[in-house]
Amino acid sequence: DSNLAPYCTENEKNAFSTALENMENWLYEDGFDATKSVYVKQLAELKKMGNPIENRQHEAKCRPNAMNMLQKTLEKYQSWLNT
């Protein structure tokens, strides 16, 4: 499993894996002599599935810092209100 596995469901993982396998097969068969615009379209289709998973990973990595910043801000305003 990749480092993205914790950020997707089993169904998403299976669907993405199938799409990647299909794309690889297409590359070696019909895609061998395709135009750039077709490659761009195919890549966009894969990104529709992969980008949300990458975004979840990014959010999870940033969440602890965001929570700390929120906590510090809350404490700052609580202190201000109590003075």
C-alpha positions as CSV (number, residue, x, y, z in Angstrom):
1,D,0.0,0.0,0.0
2,S,1.1,3.5,-0.7
3,N,1.3,6.4,1.7
4,L,-2.1,7.5,0.4
5,A,-3.9,4.3,1.5
6,P,-5.0,5.7,4.9
7,Y,-6.8,8.5,3.2
8,C,-9.2,6.6,0.9
9,T,-11.8,4.0,1.3
10,E,-11.4,0.4,0.0
11,N,-13.8,1.2,-2.8
12,E,-11.8,4.3,-3.9
13,K,-8.6,2.3,-3.7
14,N,-10.0,-0.5,-5.8
15,A,-11.5,1.9,-8.4
16,F,-8.3,3.9,-8.6
17,S,-6.2,0.8,-9.0
18,T,-8.4,-0.5,-11.7
19,A,-8.3,2.9,-13.5
20,L,-4.5,2.9,-13.3
21,E,-4.3,-0.6,-14.7
22,N,-6.7,0.3,-17.5
23,M,-4.6,3.4,-18.3
24,E,-1.4,1.5,-18.4
25,N,-2.9,-1.1,-20.8
26,W,-4.3,1.8,-22.9
27,L,-0.8,3.4,-23.0
28,Y,0.8,0.2,-24.4
29,E,-2.1,-0.4,-26.9
30,D,-4.2,2.4,-28.3
31,G,-2.4,5.2,-26.5
32,F,0.9,4.4,-28.0
33,D,0.4,6.8,-30.9
34,A,-2.3,9.1,-29.3
35,T,-2.0,12.9,-29.5
36,K,-1.0,15.1,-26.7
37,S,-4.6,16.3,-26.1
38,V,-5.7,12.7,-25.6
39,Y,-2.9,12.2,-23.0
40,V,-3.9,15.4,-21.3
41,K,-7.6,14.2,-21.2
42,Q,-6.6,10.8,-19.8
43,L,-4.4,12.4,-17.1
44,A,-7.2,14.7,-16.1
45,E,-9.5,11.6,-15.6
46,L,-6.9,10.0,-13.3
47,K,-6.4,13.3,-11.4
48,K,-10.2,13.4,-10.7
49,M,-9.8,10.3,-8.7
50,G,-6.3,10.9,-7.2
51,N,-6.4,14.6,-6.3
52,P,-9.1,14.2,-3.6
53,I,-7.1,11.5,-1.9
54,E,-4.0,13.7,-2.0
55,N,-6.0,16.6,-0.6
56,R,-7.1,14.4,2.4
57,Q,-3.5,13.5,3.1
58,H,-2.4,17.1,3.0
59,E,-5.3,18.2,5.3
60,A,-4.4,15.4,7.7
61,K,-0.8,16.5,7.8
62,C,-1.7,20.2,8.3
63,R,-4.5,19.6,10.9
64,P,-2.3,19.3,14.1
65,N,-0.7,22.7,13.4
66,A,-4.0,24.3,12.5
67,M,-5.5,23.0,15.8
68,N,-2.5,24.3,17.8
69,M,-2.9,27.7,16.1
70,L,-6.6,27.7,16.9
71,Q,-6.0,26.8,20.5
72,K,-3.5,29.6,20.9
73,T,-5.8,32.1,19.4
74,L,-8.7,31.0,21.6
75,E,-6.5,31.2,24.7
76,K,-5.3,34.7,23.6
77,Y,-8.9,36.0,23.3
78,Q,-10.0,34.3,26.5
79,S,-7.2,36.0,28.3
80,W,-8.1,39.3,26.7
81,L,-11.8,38.9,27.8
82,N,-10.7,38.0,31.3
83,T,-8.7,41.2,31.8
